[in-house]
Amino acid sequence: MDPHTGAPATALASLTLVGYDLTTVDAYATAAFAMGSAARGWVEEQDELEAFAVTSSGTVWRTSGFHRYVPS
């Protein structure tokens, strides 16, 4: 749910967060998904947290350090 409107969060179709503490990553993933398009900038500001997302229009984005978690 979008906390600002009370409507379902629809900007992102999928969001994956990677970090070191499962509890924190789970809580942050919920918050980031609700943020929609603002999530990318917010995750970039978090220490030791990276993200990969698919928007509702099908485009994808990843934070600057996400490549460290993808096998080459």
C-alpha positions, 0 to 999 in steps of 0.5 A, spaced: 500 500 500 502 507 498 502 510 505 501 517 502 494 515 498 492 508 501 491 505 494 495 499 492 502 500 490 503 499 483 509 503 480 513 497 481 512 490 479 518 486 482 523 489 487 529 485 490 533 487 495 540 484 497 544 486 504 547 482 510 541 482 515 535 479 513 530 482 518 533 489 515 533 487 508 525 484 509 523 491 512 527 495 507 524 491 501 517 493 504 518 500 505 522 501 498 516 497 494 511 502 497 516 508 495 515 506 487 520 510 483 523 514 489 526 507 491 532 507 487 535 513 490 533 511 497 536 504 496 542 508 493 543 512 500 543 506 504 549 502 506 550 495 504 544 495 501 543 494 493 536 493 489 534 490 482 527 492 480 522 491 474 517 497 473 510 496 472 511 498 465 516 493 464 523 497 464 528 495 469 533 498 474 538 496 479 542 500 484 550 502 482 553 496 486 548 490 485 552 488 479 557 485 485 551 480 487 550 477 479 555 472 477 559 474 471 
